[in-house]
């Protein structure tokens, strides 16, 4: 994502990482599609969707931000600007209070 994070008039680079509830995780797909697991979440015509969702793995990763210094020069400001905590891509899109 490109935006002026430090209000200096230059576009900085924010790299969001991490996947919350990774539906493409191959281990999850293999396990969730196994006959044994399917039988464990189905009871009559009811499906335990909460259990199905709860086992989806999440992979938090550190995000990065690079300050634009002009002339195509960027400095890594991740730690200095307090963004070194692992997180998920969707967190960068949330507005305060939402």
C-alpha positions in Angstrom: 0.0 0.0 0.0 1.3 3.4 -0.9 0.4 6.4 1.2 2.0 9.3 3.0 2.4 7.9 6.5 4.5 10.7 7.9 2.8 13.6 6.2 5.9 14.8 4.4 4.3 14.9 0.9 6.0 11.7 -0.3 4.3 8.3 -0.7 5.6 5.7 1.8 5.4 1.9 1.3 3.4 -0.3 3.8 3.7 -4.0 3.3 1.0 -6.0 5.1 1.6 -9.6 5.8 -0.1 -12.5 7.6 -3.2 -14.4 6.8 -6.2 -14.6 9.2 -8.1 -17.9 8.8 -6.2 -19.1 5.8 -8.7 -21.1 3.8 -6.0 -22.1 1.3 -3.8 -23.9 3.9 -3.4 -27.4 2.3 -3.1 -29.1 5.7 -6.4 -27.6 6.8 -8.1 -28.6 3.5 -6.8 -32.1 3.7 -7.9 -32.6 7.3 -11.3 -30.8 6.9 -12.1 -33.0 3.9 -11.3 -36.3 5.6 -14.2 -38.6 6.2 -13.4 -38.9 9.9 -13.5 -35.1 10.4 -16.6 -34.6 8.3 -18.4 -37.3 10.4 -17.3 -35.6 13.6 -19.0 -32.2 12.7 -22.2 -33.6 11.1 -25.0 -34.7 13.3 -28.1 -35.6 11.4 -28.8 -32.6 9.2 -26.8 -30.2 11.5 -23.3 -29.1 10.8 -21.0 -27.7 13.5 -19.8 -24.7 11.5 -18.1 -23.1 14.6 -15.8 -26.1 14.9 -15.1 -26.1 11.2 -14.1 -22.4 11.4 -12.2 -22.7 14.7 -9.7 -25.1 13.2 -8.8 -22.9 10.2 -5.1 -21.9 10.8 -4.0 -18.2 11.1 -0.5 -17.1 10.2 0.4 -13.7 11.7 3.5 -12.2 10.2 5.4 -8.9 10.8 4.4 -6.0 8.7 6.9 -3.5 7.2 6.8 0.3 6.5 9.4 2.1 4.4 9.7 5.9 4.6 10.2 7.6 1.2 13.3 9.8 1.3 12.9 11.0 -2.3 15.0 10.0 -5.4 13.7 6.4 -5.0 15.4 6.0 -1.6 13.4 4.3 1.2 14.3 3.7 4.9 12.9 0.8 6.9 10.9 2.5 9.8 9.0 -0.5 10.9 10.3 -0.7 14.5 10.7 3.1 14.9 7.1 3.7 14.0 5.8 0.8 16.2 4.7 -1.6 13.5 6.9 -4.6 14.2 4.2 -6.7 15.9 3.1 -9.7 13.8 -0.4 -9.2 12.5 -2.8 -9.9 9.6 -3.4 -8.2 6.3 -7.0 -7.3 7.2 -5.9 -5.2 10.2 -4.3 -2.5 8.0 -7.7 -1.9 6.4 -9.7 -1.3 9.5 -10.6 2.2 10.5 -10.4 3.2 14.2 -13.7 2.3 16.0 -14.7 -0.3 13.4 
